[in-house]
Structures are given as C-alpha cells and as structure tokens.
C-alpha cells in the first residue's frame, strides 16, 4: 500500500490506503527471456565482480517471458512433475556448500554445484573438469537464477545457495500444489487481463496469449498480506489525494507522532500530512499524540512529489480496499525481496500498464499518461473497457518452452515450511 515519505517511506514504504524499468534488450522475446545468454563471450574470473547496477536493472525490469496463467502451462507443469518425480526417486540432488563461487573458481564446492545443476537440467552436459567453474557452468547457474526469480549474476551469493539447496522433494510438492492453482486460474489465449503474482512480486499485462508488459511489484508484508482476489479494473485516479487508512494511522502514524512529539517535532509538518476533525482542518501543533485524540481524526496528503501513491492509482472494486499504484520512491524495485507494503501493490513503470488499460479510451495513450505525470493535475478516468485483474499465488510452474519456474513461498501457503521462503 502507499507510504508516508522517509520513515513513512521507512515507516510506510509501501503502505496501502484503505480508502477512496530501462529494460534490457534480452526482454524483447519470450524465447530469450529465461535463457538470455547466447551472446556472451568467454568468461573470466576478473570480470565477474558483482554488478549491482545490473542487479537493480534486472529486478526493476523483469523480462516478459510467457504468461504465468497461460493454459499451456498446465501440460508443461504436469511434465515437470513427472521429471521431478524421477529426480526424487533417484535420490535428489547434492547440497551446495555455503561458499561464494564465480567463473574461474575451483574445488569441491564447484563440483557440488556442477552436480546440482546437472541433476536439475540447468547444466546441459557433464564437464570433463567438474571441479572447475567454466563458461558452461556459469551459463547454467544464470539459467537457474533466472528461473528462480533471482538476478542472473552467475555467482553463488547467499540467496542463490539457499535456493539451490531446497530439496527436489520440496520442489516436487510445490509443483503438485501449484498445478491445482493453475487449473483453477488458467486463462484462454484470447483473454485480456492483468495478473499480480504475489510471491513473484510481479505484475503482467496479458493479451492474446502473450505478455505485453511485465512489471516489478511491491506486495504486502508478511504481517500485512496482499489478498488474493479476482476483480475488474474500472478506473484510474491521476495525481490522487492519499487518505491514510486505519492500519497506517494506528500502527505507523500515531507511534511516530508520539516519538516525534517527545523530540518536540511535528510528524504532520515533516511528512506534509493534514489532520481533520468533522471535515475541519486542524492546527497540527494542537494535537496531543499521547491522548486518544489522534485515533478520532482523519488524515490526508495532497498530490505532489512526496505523495506515496505517486501519480496514478488503479482502482477495482473489492472488499479489502486495496488497489495498484505508483510510488514516490522507486528504489525498492531494484531489490529482490519486495514484500514491503500494507497490502496494496506498487507497480514499476506503471505508465506502460496505465496505457494498456486506457487503450479503449479515445484520446489516451502512453504519451498522454506521461503528460499527466508531468502536469500534476488531478483527474479520474473511468475505463471504457474494464479489464479483469487476478491477484494470485503461484510459486511453482512450468512454461511451454519446458522451463520450470520457482518463486519464494513468501506467505508459506505451499505447506512445505520455511525452507522455500528463506531465500
């Protein structure tokens, strides 16, 4: 959900209102999306320093790939279940030691990584020198990382090792669990819709069986989960007012107000928020944060650069009062773990998604959407063509190209314990 600037973008980076990417070229085609390493030259240990800019770009601009809810994924996931069943029967795969490895590394840990990726099929063929981290092993590790929702750096960082060491038996259980979800949710290739895959922390705009755009998202924290639902997107609010919801008031604003009042500071002035009683704006200096008074007030923040909703809010009727929205701070989109909101979903590169939704509205295109961002004018636009929205929980599936995808079980809905949520 929306945030309240600094600590309320430290306090509420991603807090939802319960009221009213330069993408890399490899993202251009589905067939390249999860194996985008054809053009790489020979690898060397010297050039494999951790490229944080690459990681941020990859996280903020996920490749389009295949639709998560594509009907073809049902047969592909069944095939993956059969394959993983054979892996489990053969004893699973070896554990990888907690050692940082990169191209040029040597030793037993490299041999373990070689065996692990060979068993799961990410490494296409055995090496004559399995204890040496060569170009083929680097590509295999990148394939594994990309298909597990991790930035394909080709290095074994902490997250990658944790994902590698989730057992084949656990992954098989997840595939079986998610097959039922896919059967219930799979969409026709003719469908036009938006899907938020909560554990993947991603949003897809889908039409004609292909992903038109895929966006990094910020979803609900573990204790403020994003709900699963199906609804129709019916309107967009440009440059909206943020009306603070009860959860944010109770758990964030008031505790911060009390702390700042002890420091003789004003939380409302600091964060540009106004307090109201019966529709009358109050003098913030007269509010006693240690009394019951703050609980009986309403709060709002006007549109502007610090407004946590950003420049556009995407509405759909639902009993949870959640929505999709822009943000005043996009830094979190470059992180791998983005469960940081109070339930609503922030969307990276939301201009593209807004243009997709407004396509049937005469006079609206991406250029006009961007103009609304620049001019700061408040405007509500009802969609001529409502677009179905599906907020789903898919952690394991396979796509029609045979790639098996896994994502963190962030809310632990798969029944496999903490292991699949720990990377």
PyMOL commands that set and color helices and strands:
alter all, ss='L'
color gray80, all
select helices_A, chain A and resi 25-28+30-33+45-47+52-60+72-89+108-120+135-147+158-164+168-185+246-262+267-271+284-286+293-296+331-334+350-357+366-375+419-421
alter helices_A, ss='H'
color red, helices_A
select strands_A, chain A and resi 192-197+202-207+210-220+229-238+242-243+274-277+280-281+298-301+312-316+324-325+339-341+345-347+379-392+396-398+404-406
alter strands_A, ss='S'
color yellow, strands_A
deselect
rebuild
show_as cartoon
